[in-house]
Amino acid sequence: MAALNTQEVYFWATQGGAELDLLFFSGGRRFGVEFKFNEAPKVSKSMQSALTDLSLAHLWVVYPGAVRYAVHEKITMMPLAEIAGLPAEILK
C-alpha cells in the first residue's frame, strides 16, 4: 500500500457475514478492493453492504479476466493485470 501513500489499510467484516478484502483511506475518502477468482464476478450482497455501510467512494473488484468494466457507478471490475494502476484511479 506504499504506492497509495496510506497507513490505514484494513480487512472489514460484519457479524452478518458481509466482508471486504481491503478497506483503505486516501484523501479523506474510503475505498474498497475485493479479490475474486471468478472469470465473471457479480456484485454480491456483501459488496453492496460495504458500499452502503462504509460510504465507499469506490469499490474495485480485481479478477483474473482481461476486460475492465463498470457494473455500478461506484463499482468497477478490474483485471488483475491492471492492479498497478490502482493508485492513479484513486487520484481521479
PyMOL commands that set and color helices and strands:
alter all, ss='L'
color gray80, all
select helices_A, chain A and resi 2-4+45-54+80-90
alter helices_A, ss='H'
color red, helices_A
select strands_A, chain A and resi 9-13+19-26+29-35+58-63+69-72+75-79
alter strands_A, ss='S'
color yellow, strands_A
deselect
rebuild
show_as cartoon
